Amino acid sequence: MDTELTVALVGAGGALIGAGAALLAAKQGYKGALEAAGRSAQHEAHRAFLSTAEDFWVRASTAVAPAAHLINEYELALRYEERNFTDAERSQFRRQVAVVGGAERLVAAVWSVRQAGPAVVYQAAQQVQEAAVKVAKLLDLDRIEPPQDRDGQPAPGTVLLRPAALTEAVRDLKAELGTFADAAGKHGGHKGALTA
């Protein structure tokens, strides 16, 4: 009976070791699956942010020339000089600028990046957001063509926008997009797969 007891104990010990190994393997597999899902969610958040930011940049880039025309036309009107474009053309320029809209979608996408992490990528996303908000403010039609008083002049203290300021702001936004793509590529597990 001692032999039977020994065999039973050894068998039970082996079963426990086997069960422990199986449990550990299952835990590692589960952990690996969770990590893969986390990386996938992170990758998707970064891609969605970059896509939203690039879409905004494209719309803003397209609006720079029409906005510059409106600024120049506004300044001509203030000096009572003949304008270069017709009312219909100026209306078309306003529509082209208005298409840019605000940076609300981009702001929402930043929150996804914040949740997905890592912090360095989130910080880069915040820089893109700040640059986009600046562009959106500059492309506000009330900034481009400030309301005038009854004498046809802008309100006292109104600072007229320079077309170069728009170009610089859009260029800065593109640079921040590149910085974000680099940060996401280096720290977001994309292995350089994101480009701006």
C-alpha positions in Angstrom: 0.0 0.0 0.0 2.9 2.3 0.5 3.7 2.0 -3.1 0.1 2.7 -4.2 0.1 5.8 -1.9 3.4 7.0 -3.3 2.2 6.5 -6.9 -1.1 8.4 -6.0 0.8 11.2 -4.4 3.2 11.5 -7.2 0.4 11.4 -9.7 -1.6 14.0 -7.8 1.5 16.2 -7.6 2.1 15.8 -11.3 -1.5 16.7 -12.0 -1.2 19.8 -9.8 1.9 20.9 -11.6 0.3 20.2 -15.0 -2.8 22.2 -13.9 -0.6 25.0 -12.6 1.3 25.1 -15.9 -1.9 25.1 -17.9 -3.3 27.9 -15.7 -0.2 30.0 -16.2 -0.2 29.4 -19.9 -3.9 30.4 -20.1 -3.2 33.5 -18.0 -0.3 34.5 -20.2 -2.4 33.9 -23.3 -5.2 36.0 -21.9 -2.7 38.7 -20.9 -1.2 38.6 -24.4 -4.7 38.9 -26.0 -5.5 41.9 -23.7 -2.2 43.5 -24.7 -2.8 43.0 -28.3 -6.3 44.4 -28.0 -4.9 47.4 -26.2 -2.3 48.0 -28.8 -4.9 47.7 -31.5 -7.2 50.2 -29.8 -4.2 52.6 -29.3 -3.2 52.2 -32.9 -6.8 53.0 -34.0 -7.0 56.0 -31.8 -3.8 57.4 -33.1 -4.8 56.7 -36.7 -8.2 58.3 -36.3 -6.7 61.4 -34.7 -4.1 61.7 -37.5 -6.8 61.3 -40.1 -9.0 63.9 -38.5 -6.1 66.3 -38.1 -4.9 65.9 -41.7 -8.5 66.4 -42.9 -8.6 69.7 -41.0 -5.2 70.7 -42.3 -6.2 70.0 -45.9 -9.4 72.1 -45.5 -7.4 74.9 -43.9 -4.6 74.8 -46.5 -7.3 75.1 -49.2 -8.8 78.1 -47.5 -5.6 80.2 -47.1 -5.7 81.7 -50.6 -9.4 82.7 -50.5 -8.9 84.1 -47.0 -6.0 86.1 -48.2 -8.1 87.5 -51.1 -10.8 88.5 -48.6 -8.3 90.2 -46.3 -6.9 92.2 -49.3 -10.4 93.1 -50.5 -11.3 94.3 -47.0 -8.2 96.5 -46.8 -9.0 98.0 -50.3 -12.6 98.7 -49.1 -11.2 100.5 -46.0 -9.1 102.7 -48.2 -12.1 103.2 -50.5 -10.1 101.7 -53.4 -11.5 99.7 -56.2 -11.8 96.0 -55.3 -10.2 93.3 -57.4 -13.0 90.8 -57.1 -16.8 90.9 -57.7 -19.3 90.4 -54.9 -20.0 86.9 -56.3 -16.3 86.0 -56.1 -16.0 87.3 -52.6 -19.1 85.3 -51.6 -17.4 82.2 -53.1 -14.2 83.0 -51.1 -16.3 83.2 -47.9 -17.9 79.8 -48.6 -14.4 78.3 -49.1 -13.2 79.7 -45.8 -16.4 78.7 -44.0 -15.9 75.1 -45.0 -12.9 74.8 -42.7 -15.1 75.3 -39.6 -13.8 74.9 -36.1 -11.5 72.2 -34.6 -14.2 70.5 -32.6 -13.8 67.1 -34.2 -10.1 67.3 -33.6 -10.6 68.2 -30.0 -12.8 65.1 -29.5 -10.1 62.9 -31.2 -7.5 64.2 -28.7 -9.5 62.7 -25.9 -9.3 59.3 -27.6 -5.5 59.7 -27.8 -5.5 60.6 -24.1 -7.3 57.4 -23.2 -5.1 55.3 -25.5 -1.8 56.8 -24.4 1.0 56.9 -24.0 1.5 60.4 -22.4 4.1 61.5 -24.9 1.8 60.9 -27.8 -1.1 62.6 -26.0 1.2 65.6 -25.5 2.0 65.7 -29.2 -1.8 65.5 -30.0 -2.4 68.5 -27.7 0.2 70.5 -29.7 -1.6 69.6 -32.9 -4.9 70.7 -31.2 -3.5 74.0 -30.2 -2.1 74.7 -33.7 -5.5 73.7 -35.2 -7.5 75.9 -32.8 -5.2 78.8 -33.8 -5.8 78.2 -37.5 -9.5 78.0 -36.9 -9.5 81.3 -35.0 -7.6 83.0 -37.8 -10.0 81.6 -40.4 -13.0 83.0 -38.6 -14.7 85.3 -41.1 -15.2 87.9 -38.3 -11.4 88.1 -38.0 -10.9 88.2 -41.7 -13.6 90.8 -42.3 -14.2 92.5 -39.0 -17.6 94.2 -38.6 -17.6 97.8 -39.5 -19.1 100.9 -37.9 -21.5 103.1 -39.8 -18.6 105.0 -41.3 -17.3 101.8 -42.8 -14.4 101.4 -40.5 -13.6 98.5 -38.1 -14.3 99.0 -34.5 -11.5 100.8 -32.5 -8.8 98.4 -31.4 -9.5 95.9 -34.2 -6.3 94.3 -35.4 -6.5 93.5 -39.1 -5.3 90.0 -40.0 -2.2 89.6 -42.2 -2.4 86.9 -44.9 1.1 85.8 -43.9 -0.2 84.9 -40.4 -2.6 82.4 -42.0 0.2 80.8 -44.0 2.4 80.5 -41.0 -0.3 79.0 -38.8 -1.1 76.4 -41.4 2.6 75.6 -41.8 3.0 75.3 -38.1 0.0 72.9 -38.0 1.6 70.7 -40.6 4.8 70.6 -38.6 2.9 69.6 -35.4 1.2 66.8 -37.4 4.7 65.5 -38.3 5.7 65.6 -34.7 2.6 63.7 -33.6 3.2 61.0 -36.3 6.8 60.7 -35.1 5.8 60.4 -31.5 3.1 57.8 -32.3 5.6 55.9 -34.4 8.2 55.8 -31.7 6.1 55.5 -28.6 2.8 54.2 -29.7 3.8 50.7 -31.0 3.3 51.6 -34.7 6.8 50.8 -35.7 6.9 53.9 -37.8 3.6 53.1 -39.6 2.1 56.5 -39.1 3.0 59.4 -41.4 1.8 62.9 -41.7 
